[in-house]
Amino acid sequence: MYRLMLLSLFIFLTSCSSSLFNNSSSPASEDNYDLIIARCHVPQGNGGNWASTLGWLSETVFMAAQEAEAEYKKGKSVGLSLSCMAGGSSGSIATTVFMNLLRNPNLIANPGAEIISIDEAKNVANALKLIGISADVNSLELMNFYRQVILETVEGEVLGGLSNIDFLVDFARKVLGNETPSWWKNQRVQADQIIVDFIVANRLALTMTKELLSTPIQPLLNSIQQKTAESYNLKTLVDLTRFPTYEAVPDSKLEDNNTEVLNQIFDIRVKAVNQLVDEFLQNQFPFGAWKSRYLLGAEQNAHPLIAEIAEMPLANGFCTITMSALYETKKEIPLDKAPDYKTLKALYFCSAETIDKIMAAEAWRADKSENPFLNRYVFIEPQNTRAAIALSVREPGLMTETAGIAGELPFELVSWYQSKDETLKRQPITSAAFAIAGGFPDRRITAWPISYFFQGQIKKFMQQYPEVRARVEIFGKPDNRQKDKFDTNSIRNIFSNDSISAQENIDDWFSFQDSYCSVMQENFSATNITINTTAFNWDITGLPAAQSRVSAKLIAKGINAVRLQHPQSETSFVYDPLVNQGFITETQPIPCTLP
């Protein structure tokens, strides 16, 4: 009955237009703006907890739209520029999802436009919430994930048991000529299958409709729940229960009727969104094709889902990152030992136009000649979105290792620029071998190259429009250099030879991060670009939120972290079932003010 109700709602909504998300603001086609509000987003990767990234991203976009709307009500014509983002690991997925939302003709009147309207920004913010809530893996996806784990584990046990599996795998590789690296040895889940789920999220972003975002929640509620929803102005599935202060958000464990009903509405929303999204995507494919998406994996184009989304190029202003060692030939890649930290480069995947704009920036050229850390970036034009994702999502100990040469899967690469090349021009990749270390770079390292692109955008806007307000939004965990996080733990235990070199490498890693702050804060002063950092602990269950099906709770925490740490005149907080269990503090160390 519940499923039929959702289906009938969806059919009704797709047959009519809705005005719920388009009731004010200036048109996207207007060129004579009084004010441009610009944002460039840079998230840290967080694996299966990536719903927290979408919550943060949704609220930063929504707050930018609120700021624009306040100025619009004063009589100003306001546009928003959001086409700037870079991320590594799962942050690369958030980046491509955001990119495809801005490409979506159902949400944006001029897909891919450099400037969009207030209403379009609100559409994107709401779409991010819906995608984040649906980030939980369903039964098929969960079964596929654990099937991989079981099959790979059984394969290892057949080879001789856990005690000597590494020895036998290495021996078999040498005898059979297998060139697959084995650097961390404790993880045998193939990235190819996981990437299918990420491509699904990108498919949703590219095909999302305003009608889907307008799906009403009231028909799914009983009379008591409807009264509560009405009191909080909850009309659609993407309307979240809001409170004026963080202290006013009730503890879900309170034994009162109102909190109990809020919990019920929260759970109904999660169930409804996941079912609605699954049906929305399934209806886009021939019968049976949707459920067969795992059979061929992400590296094959036989499935229409993979062929259409994975083969799309990166849009201008959107980049992904991963660490890698570079070699002349594949034979040089070590198979039994991970590359040393000192050999790692930061591969930065962007469109050709984005790379060229970064390299053409006077500030980048000047800084490159003075700061040796900028010589660690290698700019690469990937053939498609799949390559930008596949080489970034891999993480030490979380997915199987990958190494190979340009031109073979997953290394679908077209051109590149290496820092040792003094011509400052991209060159075709004719021969090169890569040993991928993972998309774990700190958010400051990820933010550095795209900041030059963003600064170029802002300089152009300042010449075209009377007023420009620009900000780089950075997201990650709270900084605590006294305790290893994922990146420093990987450097210490995988990419270092001993404890002495490990500490030297970590100190160098911190210097790399801090150099971004010292260099770009000075550069930004000329264009009045500010840097905002939002940070909280997303490990709310000790397991990835997508697999433990608590992504909606991370959406709430991401939203509240933005509101708590960066309050503005129209501040409001959303209902969070885990509000009194910590994870967020009112103030966080801002990366660019760390000692």
C-alpha positions as CSV (number, residue, x, y, z in Angstrom):
1,M,0.0,0.0,0.0
2,Y,2.8,2.4,1.0
3,R,4.7,1.6,-2.2
4,L,1.5,2.2,-4.4
5,M,0.9,5.5,-2.6
6,L,4.4,6.6,-3.5
7,L,4.1,5.5,-7.1
8,S,0.8,7.3,-7.5
9,L,2.3,10.4,-6.0
10,F,5.2,10.3,-8.5
11,I,2.9,9.8,-11.5
12,F,0.8,12.7,-10.4
13,L,3.8,15.0,-9.9
14,T,5.5,14.2,-13.2
15,S,2.3,15.1,-15.0
16,C,2.1,18.6,-13.6
17,S,4.4,21.5,-12.8
18,S,5.1,22.7,-9.3
19,S,5.8,26.2,-8.1
20,L,7.1,25.1,-4.7
21,F,10.7,25.8,-5.6
22,N,10.3,28.7,-8.0
23,N,8.5,31.6,-6.4
24,S,11.0,34.5,-6.3
25,S,14.3,35.9,-7.5
26,S,15.9,37.1,-10.7
27,P,16.0,35.0,-13.9
28,A,19.1,33.0,-14.7
29,S,19.3,34.6,-18.2
30,E,19.8,38.1,-16.8
31,D,23.2,39.6,-17.4
32,N,23.0,43.0,-15.8
33,Y,23.6,41.9,-12.2
34,D,24.2,44.3,-9.4
35,L,25.8,41.5,-7.2
36,I,27.4,38.2,-7.8
37,I,27.7,35.7,-4.9
38,A,30.4,33.2,-5.8
39,R,31.4,30.0,-4.0
40,C,34.1,27.4,-4.6
41,H,33.7,24.1,-2.6
42,V,36.4,21.8,-1.4
43,P,35.4,18.7,0.6
44,Q,37.6,16.1,2.4
45,G,36.9,12.5,1.4
46,N,35.1,10.4,4.0
47,G,34.1,7.1,2.3
48,G,30.7,5.7,3.1
49,N,30.0,8.8,5.2
50,W,29.8,11.0,2.2
51,A,26.2,12.0,3.0
52,S,27.8,14.4,5.5
53,T,29.5,16.1,2.6
54,L,26.2,16.5,0.8
55,G,24.6,17.9,3.9
56,W,27.4,20.5,4.2
57,L,27.2,21.3,0.5
58,S,23.5,21.6,0.5
59,E,23.4,24.1,3.3
60,T,26.3,26.2,2.1
61,V,24.5,26.6,-1.3
62,F,21.2,27.3,0.5
63,M,22.8,29.9,2.7
64,A,24.3,31.6,-0.3
65,A,20.8,31.6,-1.9
66,Q,19.4,33.1,1.3
67,E,22.1,35.8,1.2
68,A,21.3,36.5,-2.4
69,E,17.5,36.6,-1.7
70,A,18.0,39.2,1.1
71,E,19.8,41.5,-1.3
72,Y,17.2,40.8,-4.0
73,K,14.5,42.0,-1.6
74,K,16.4,45.3,-1.3
75,G,16.1,45.8,-5.0
76,K,19.3,44.3,-6.3
77,S,19.6,42.0,-9.2
78,V,21.6,39.0,-7.9
79,G,23.2,36.0,-9.5
80,L,25.1,33.0,-8.0
81,S,28.3,31.4,-9.4
82,L,28.8,27.9,-8.1
83,S,30.8,26.2,-10.9
84,C,34.0,25.6,-8.9
85,M,34.7,22.5,-6.8
86,A,37.4,19.9,-6.2
87,G,37.5,16.8,-4.1
88,G,39.3,13.5,-3.5
89,S,38.1,10.0,-2.5
90,S,34.3,10.2,-1.9
91,G,34.8,14.0,-2.2
92,S,35.3,13.3,-5.9
93,I,31.8,11.8,-6.1
94,A,30.3,14.8,-4.3
95,T,32.1,17.0,-6.8
96,T,30.8,15.2,-9.9
97,V,27.3,15.0,-8.4
98,F,27.3,18.7,-7.8
99,M,28.7,19.2,-11.4
100,N,25.9,17.2,-12.9
101,L,23.2,19.0,-10.9
102,L,24.4,22.2,-12.4
103,R,24.2,20.5,-15.8
104,N,20.7,19.2,-15.2
105,P,18.2,20.9,-17.7
106,N,15.3,20.0,-15.3
107,L,16.8,22.2,-12.6
108,I,18.9,24.8,-14.5
109,A,17.4,26.9,-17.4
110,N,20.8,27.2,-19.0
111,P,22.6,24.0,-18.0
112,G,26.3,24.6,-17.3
113,A,25.8,28.3,-17.1
114,E,28.5,30.2,-15.1
115,I,25.8,32.2,-13.2
116,I,22.5,30.8,-12.0
117,S,19.4,32.3,-10.3
118,I,18.4,32.2,-6.6
119,D,15.6,29.7,-7.4
120,E,18.0,27.4,-9.3
121,A,20.4,27.5,-6.4
122,K,17.6,26.4,-4.1
123,N,16.7,23.6,-6.5
124,V,20.3,22.4,-6.3
125,A,20.4,22.6,-2.5
126,N,17.2,20.6,-2.2
127,A,18.4,18.0,-4.7
128,L,21.6,17.6,-2.7
129,K,19.5,16.8,0.4
130,L,17.5,14.2,-1.5
131,I,20.5,12.5,-2.9
132,G,22.2,12.5,0.5
133,I,19.2,10.9,2.1
134,S,19.2,8.3,-0.6
135,A,22.9,7.5,-0.1
136,D,22.0,4.5,2.0
137,V,22.7,1.3,0.1
138,N,19.5,-0.7,-0.6
139,S,19.3,-4.5,-0.2
140,L,20.6,-5.2,-3.7
141,E,23.6,-2.8,-3.2
142,L,24.3,-4.2,0.3
143,M,24.2,-7.8,-1.0
144,N,26.5,-6.9,-3.8
145,F,29.0,-5.3,-1.4
146,Y,29.2,-8.2,0.9
147,R,29.2,-10.7,-2.0
148,Q,32.5,-9.1,-3.1
149,V,33.9,-9.4,0.5
150,I,32.8,-13.0,0.9
151,L,34.0,-14.1,-2.6
152,E,37.4,-12.5,-2.3
153,T,37.9,-13.8,1.2
154,V,36.9,-17.3,0.2
155,E,39.3,-17.1,-2.7
156,G,42.0,-16.2,-0.3
157,E,41.2,-19.0,2.1
158,V,41.2,-21.6,-0.7
159,L,44.7,-20.5,-1.5
160,G,45.9,-21.7,1.8
161,G,44.3,-20.0,4.8
162,L,44.6,-16.5,6.4
163,S,47.9,-17.3,8.0
164,N,49.8,-17.6,4.7
165,I,47.5,-16.0,2.2
166,D,49.8,-13.1,1.4
167,F,52.7,-15.4,0.7
168,L,50.6,-17.6,-1.6
169,V,49.1,-14.6,-3.4
170,D,52.6,-13.2,-4.0
171,F,53.9,-16.6,-5.1
172,A,51.0,-17.1,-7.6
173,R,51.6,-13.6,-9.0
174,K,55.2,-14.4,-9.7
175,V,54.5,-17.8,-11.2
176,L,51.5,-16.7,-13.4
177,G,52.9,-13.3,-14.3
178,N,50.1,-11.4,-12.6
179,E,51.0,-7.7,-12.5
180,T,48.5,-6.7,-9.9
181,P,50.1,-4.8,-7.0
182,S,49.7,-5.9,-3.4
183,W,50.6,-3.0,-1.1
184,W,48.2,-3.1,1.8
185,K,47.1,-6.8,1.5
186,N,44.2,-6.5,3.9
187,Q,41.5,-5.4,1.5
188,R,40.2,-7.4,-1.5
189,V,37.0,-5.4,-2.4
190,Q,37.1,-4.3,-6.0
191,A,36.6,-0.6,-6.6
192,D,34.9,-1.3,-10.0
193,Q,31.7,-2.5,-8.3
194,I,31.6,0.3,-5.8
195,I,32.0,2.9,-8.6
196,V,28.7,1.6,-10.0
197,D,26.9,3.0,-7.0
198,F,28.6,6.4,-7.4
199,I,27.6,6.5,-11.1
200,V,24.0,5.9,-9.9
201,A,24.3,9.0,-7.7
202,N,25.5,10.9,-10.7
203,R,22.7,9.6,-12.9
204,L,20.2,10.8,-10.2
205,A,21.9,14.2,-10.2
206,L,21.7,14.6,-14.0
207,T,18.0,13.5,-14.3
208,M,16.5,14.9,-11.1
209,T,13.3,16.8,-11.6
210,K,11.6,19.7,-9.7
211,E,8.5,17.5,-9.6
212,L,10.5,14.8,-7.7
213,L,11.7,17.5,-5.3
214,S,8.1,18.6,-4.8
215,T,6.8,15.2,-3.7
216,P,4.5,16.0,-0.8
217,I,5.0,14.4,2.5
218,Q,1.5,14.9,4.0
219,P,-0.2,12.0,2.2
220,L,2.3,9.6,3.8
221,L,1.5,10.7,7.4
222,N,-1.4,9.9,9.7
223,S,-3.5,12.7,11.2
224,I,-1.3,13.3,14.2
225,Q,1.8,13.4,12.1
226,Q,0.1,15.7,9.6
227,K,-0.6,18.2,12.4
228,T,3.0,18.2,13.5
229,A,4.3,18.5,10.0
230,E,2.0,21.4,9.4
231,S,3.2,23.2,12.5
232,Y,6.8,22.9,11.2
233,N,5.8,23.9,7.7
234,L,6.8,20.5,6.2
235,K,5.3,20.3,2.8
236,T,7.6,18.1,0.8
237,L,10.1,15.2,1.4
238,V,13.0,17.6,1.2
239,D,11.5,20.0,3.8
240,L,13.4,19.4,7.1
241,T,12.1,20.2,10.5
242,R,13.7,23.5,11.5
243,F,14.4,25.2,14.9
244,P,15.5,28.7,15.6
245,T,18.5,27.7,17.8
246,Y,20.7,24.7,18.2
247,E,19.6,24.4,21.8
248,A,16.0,24.2,20.7
249,V,16.6,20.9,18.7
250,P,15.0,18.3,20.9
251,D,16.8,15.1,22.0
252,S,15.3,12.2,20.2
253,K,15.2,10.2,23.4
254,L,12.9,12.6,25.2
255,E,9.7,10.8,26.2
256,D,7.2,13.3,24.9
257,N,4.6,13.1,22.1
258,N,6.1,15.8,19.9
259,T,9.6,14.2,19.8
260,E,8.1,10.8,19.2
261,V,6.2,12.2,16.2
262,L,9.3,14.0,14.9
263,N,11.2,10.6,15.0
264,Q,8.3,9.0,13.1
265,I,8.3,11.7,10.4
266,F,12.1,11.4,10.1
267,D,11.9,7.7,9.5
268,I,9.0,8.0,7.1
269,R,10.9,10.6,5.0
270,V,14.0,8.3,4.8
271,K,11.9,5.3,3.7
272,A,9.9,7.3,1.2
273,V,12.9,9.0,-0.4
274,N,14.8,5.8,-0.8
275,Q,11.9,4.0,-2.5
276,L,11.0,7.0,-4.6
277,V,14.5,7.4,-5.9
278,D,14.9,3.7,-6.7
279,E,11.6,3.8,-8.7
280,F,12.6,7.0,-10.4
281,L,15.9,5.6,-11.6
282,Q,14.5,2.1,-12.4
283,N,11.8,3.7,-14.7
284,Q,14.5,5.2,-16.8
285,F,15.7,1.8,-18.1
286,P,14.2,-1.2,-19.9
287,F,12.7,-3.9,-17.8
288,G,15.4,-5.8,-15.9
289,A,18.2,-3.5,-16.9
290,W,18.3,-1.5,-13.7
291,K,18.9,-4.5,-11.5
292,S,21.6,-5.9,-13.8
293,R,23.8,-2.9,-13.4
294,Y,26.4,-4.8,-11.3
295,L,26.9,-7.6,-13.7
296,L,29.4,-5.9,-16.0
297,G,30.9,-3.4,-13.5
298,A,31.9,0.3,-14.1
299,E,34.6,-0.4,-16.6
300,Q,32.3,-1.7,-19.3
301,N,30.0,0.4,-21.5
302,A,27.5,-2.3,-22.3
303,H,25.1,-1.1,-19.6
304,P,23.3,2.1,-20.6
305,L,23.7,3.6,-17.1
306,I,27.5,3.3,-17.4
307,A,27.8,4.3,-21.0
308,E,25.8,7.5,-20.6
309,I,27.1,8.9,-17.3
310,A,30.7,7.5,-17.0
311,E,31.6,8.7,-20.5
312,M,30.7,12.3,-19.9
313,P,33.6,14.7,-19.7
314,L,34.3,16.9,-16.6
315,A,32.8,20.3,-16.7
316,N,35.0,23.4,-16.4
317,G,35.8,24.3,-12.8
318,F,35.4,20.8,-11.4
319,C,38.4,18.6,-10.5
320,T,39.3,15.5,-8.6
321,I,42.6,14.5,-6.9
322,T,44.6,11.4,-6.0
323,M,48.2,10.7,-4.9
324,S,50.3,8.6,-7.2
325,A,53.9,7.6,-8.0
326,L,54.9,8.1,-11.7
327,Y,57.1,5.8,-13.7
328,E,58.3,5.6,-17.3
329,T,57.1,2.0,-17.8
330,K,54.7,-0.4,-16.1
331,K,57.6,-2.8,-15.4
332,E,59.1,-0.2,-13.0
333,I,56.1,-0.3,-10.7
334,P,56.8,-2.1,-7.5
335,L,54.2,-4.9,-6.9
336,D,55.1,-6.0,-3.4
337,K,55.8,-2.7,-1.6
338,A,53.9,0.6,-1.8
339,P,55.6,3.6,-3.3
340,D,57.6,5.7,-0.9
341,Y,55.9,9.0,0.2
342,K,58.8,11.0,-1.3
343,T,57.9,9.7,-4.8
344,L,54.2,10.6,-4.6
345,K,52.7,13.4,-6.7
346,A,49.3,14.9,-6.5
347,L,47.4,14.0,-9.7
348,Y,44.8,16.8,-10.4
349,F,42.1,15.8,-12.9
350,C,40.3,18.6,-14.6
351,S,39.0,19.6,-18.0
352,A,41.6,20.9,-20.5
353,E,40.1,24.4,-20.3
354,T,40.3,24.4,-16.5
355,I,43.9,23.2,-16.5
356,D,44.9,25.9,-19.1
357,K,43.2,28.6,-17.0
358,I,45.1,27.5,-13.9
359,M,48.4,27.5,-15.7
360,A,47.7,30.9,-17.3
361,A,47.1,32.5,-13.9
362,E,49.9,35.0,-13.1
363,A,49.6,34.1,-9.4
364,W,50.1,30.4,-10.1
365,R,53.2,31.1,-12.3
366,A,54.7,33.4,-9.7
367,D,54.0,31.1,-6.8
368,K,55.2,28.0,-8.7
369,S,58.7,29.6,-9.1
370,E,58.9,30.3,-5.4
371,N,57.1,27.4,-3.7
372,P,58.4,23.9,-4.3
373,F,55.2,22.3,-3.1
374,L,53.4,23.5,-6.2
375,N,55.8,21.3,-8.3
376,R,54.2,18.2,-6.7
377,Y,51.0,18.7,-8.7
378,V,50.5,16.9,-12.0
379,F,47.6,18.2,-14.0
380,I,45.8,15.6,-16.1
381,E,42.9,15.8,-18.5
382,P,40.8,12.6,-18.1
383,Q,38.9,11.2,-21.1
384,N,35.7,11.1,-19.0
385,T,34.1,11.3,-15.6
386,R,34.7,7.6,-14.9
387,A,38.5,8.1,-15.0
388,A,38.3,11.1,-12.7
389,I,36.3,9.1,-10.2
390,A,38.0,5.7,-10.5
391,L,41.5,7.0,-9.8
392,S,40.4,9.2,-6.9
393,V,38.0,7.0,-4.9
394,R,40.7,4.4,-4.2
395,E,42.0,4.5,-0.6
396,P,44.8,2.6,1.2
397,G,43.3,-0.4,2.9
398,L,39.7,0.3,1.7
399,M,39.8,-0.8,-1.9
400,T,42.1,-3.0,-4.0
401,E,45.3,-1.4,-5.3
402,T,45.6,-0.3,-8.9
403,A,48.5,0.5,-11.2
404,G,48.9,0.7,-14.9
405,I,49.7,2.7,-18.0
406,A,47.9,5.6,-19.7
407,G,45.4,4.3,-22.2
408,E,44.3,1.1,-20.4
409,L,41.4,0.9,-17.9
410,P,41.0,2.7,-15.6
411,F,43.7,5.1,-16.8
412,E,41.6,6.8,-19.5
413,L,43.8,9.9,-19.7
414,V,44.3,12.3,-22.6
415,S,46.8,15.1,-21.8
416,W,48.8,16.3,-18.9
417,Y,51.1,19.0,-17.6
418,Q,54.1,18.0,-15.3
419,S,55.8,20.7,-13.2
420,K,59.2,19.8,-14.7
421,D,57.9,21.0,-18.1
422,E,58.9,24.6,-18.5
423,T,56.7,25.2,-21.5
424,L,53.7,25.5,-19.2
425,K,51.6,23.7,-21.8
426,R,49.6,20.4,-21.7
427,Q,51.1,17.6,-23.7
428,P,49.5,14.4,-25.0
429,I,50.1,11.4,-22.7
430,T,52.0,9.1,-24.9
431,S,53.6,6.8,-22.3
432,A,53.4,6.9,-18.5
433,A,52.8,4.4,-15.7
434,F,51.0,5.2,-12.5
435,A,50.9,3.6,-9.1
436,I,47.8,5.0,-7.4
437,A,48.2,5.7,-3.7
438,G,44.7,7.1,-3.1
439,G,42.5,10.2,-2.9
440,F,43.4,11.0,0.7
441,P,45.0,14.5,0.3
442,D,44.1,17.0,2.9
443,R,41.4,19.6,2.0
444,R,44.1,22.4,1.8
445,I,46.1,20.4,-0.7
446,T,43.0,19.8,-2.7
447,A,42.0,23.4,-2.6
448,W,45.3,24.9,-3.8
449,P,45.1,24.5,-7.6
450,I,41.3,25.2,-7.9
451,S,41.8,28.4,-5.9
452,Y,43.8,29.9,-8.8
453,F,40.9,29.0,-11.1
454,F,38.4,30.6,-8.7
455,Q,40.5,33.7,-8.3
456,G,40.5,34.1,-12.1
457,Q,36.7,33.8,-12.1
458,I,36.4,36.5,-9.5
459,K,38.8,38.9,-11.2
460,K,36.6,38.6,-14.3
461,F,33.4,39.1,-12.4
462,M,34.9,42.2,-10.7
463,Q,35.4,43.7,-14.1
464,Q,31.9,42.9,-15.2
465,Y,29.7,43.6,-12.2
466,P,29.5,46.3,-9.5
467,E,29.8,44.0,-6.5
468,V,31.2,40.5,-6.0
469,R,31.2,38.4,-2.8
470,A,33.4,35.4,-3.0
471,R,34.3,32.6,-0.7
472,V,36.1,29.2,-0.7
473,E,34.1,26.7,1.4
474,I,36.2,23.9,2.8
475,F,34.9,20.8,4.6
476,G,36.5,18.0,6.7
477,K,37.1,16.6,10.1
478,P,38.3,18.8,13.0
479,D,42.1,19.3,12.8
480,N,44.1,17.5,15.5
481,R,47.7,17.0,14.6
482,Q,48.4,15.2,17.8
483,K,46.5,12.2,16.6
484,D,46.7,10.4,13.2
485,K,43.8,10.7,10.8
486,F,43.3,8.6,7.7
487,D,45.9,10.5,5.6
488,T,48.7,10.6,8.2
489,N,48.0,7.0,9.2
490,S,48.4,5.9,5.6
491,I,51.6,7.9,5.2
492,R,53.0,6.5,8.5
493,N,52.1,2.8,8.0
494,I,52.0,2.3,4.2
495,F,54.1,4.9,2.4
496,S,57.1,5.2,4.9
497,N,60.0,2.8,5.4
498,D,60.5,3.3,9.2
499,S,59.3,5.4,12.1
500,I,61.9,8.1,11.6
501,S,61.1,8.6,7.9
502,A,57.4,8.4,8.8
503,Q,57.6,11.4,11.1
504,E,59.6,13.3,8.6
505,N,57.1,12.5,5.9
506,I,54.1,13.6,8.1
507,D,55.9,16.9,9.0
508,D,56.4,17.5,5.3
509,W,52.7,16.7,4.7
510,F,51.7,19.3,7.3
511,S,54.0,21.9,5.7
512,F,52.4,21.1,2.3
513,Q,49.0,21.9,3.8
514,D,50.1,25.1,5.6
515,S,51.7,26.4,2.4
516,Y,48.3,26.7,0.8
517,C,47.2,28.9,3.6
518,S,50.3,31.2,3.6
519,V,50.3,31.6,-0.1
520,M,46.6,31.8,-1.0
521,Q,45.5,34.1,1.9
522,E,47.9,36.7,0.5
523,N,46.7,36.1,-3.0
524,F,43.0,36.3,-2.0
525,S,43.4,39.6,-0.2
526,A,43.5,41.4,-3.6
527,T,40.1,40.0,-4.6
528,N,38.5,39.9,-1.1
529,I,38.0,36.2,-1.3
530,T,37.5,34.6,2.2
531,I,38.0,31.0,3.3
532,N,35.3,29.2,5.4
533,T,35.9,25.9,7.1
534,T,33.2,23.6,8.4
535,A,34.3,20.6,10.4
536,F,32.7,17.8,12.5
537,N,33.2,14.2,13.3
538,W,31.1,12.1,10.9
539,D,31.8,8.7,12.5
540,I,28.4,8.5,14.2
541,T,28.2,4.7,14.3
542,G,31.7,3.5,13.8
543,L,30.6,2.0,10.4
544,P,30.1,3.7,7.1
545,A,26.8,5.5,7.2
546,A,25.7,4.3,3.8
547,Q,26.2,0.6,4.8
548,S,24.6,1.2,8.3
549,R,21.8,3.2,6.7
550,V,22.0,6.3,8.7
551,S,22.9,8.8,5.9
552,A,19.9,11.0,6.7
553,K,21.4,11.6,10.2
554,L,24.6,12.7,8.6
555,I,22.7,15.1,6.4
556,A,21.3,16.7,9.5
557,K,24.7,16.9,11.1
558,G,26.3,18.4,8.0
559,I,23.5,21.1,7.9
560,N,23.7,21.9,11.6
561,A,27.5,22.1,11.5
562,V,27.3,24.8,8.8
563,R,24.7,26.7,10.8
564,L,26.5,26.4,14.1
565,Q,30.0,27.4,12.9
566,H,28.9,30.0,10.4
567,P,25.7,31.7,11.7
568,Q,24.0,34.4,9.6
569,S,20.9,36.5,10.0
570,E,18.5,33.7,8.9
571,T,20.0,30.9,11.0
572,S,18.0,27.8,11.6
573,F,18.8,24.2,12.6
574,V,17.3,20.9,11.5
575,Y,16.0,18.0,13.6
576,D,18.9,15.7,14.4
577,P,18.1,12.4,16.2
578,L,21.7,12.4,17.6
579,V,21.8,16.0,18.6
580,N,22.9,15.3,22.1
581,Q,25.6,12.8,21.3
582,G,28.2,15.3,20.2
583,F,30.1,15.2,17.0
584,I,29.8,19.0,16.4
585,T,31.3,21.8,18.3
586,E,30.4,25.5,17.9
587,T,34.0,26.5,16.9
588,Q,36.5,24.5,15.0
589,P,40.2,25.2,14.2
590,I,40.1,26.9,10.8
591,P,42.9,25.2,8.7
592,C,44.3,28.5,7.6
593,T,44.8,29.8,11.2
594,L,46.5,26.7,12.6
595,P,49.9,27.3,14.2
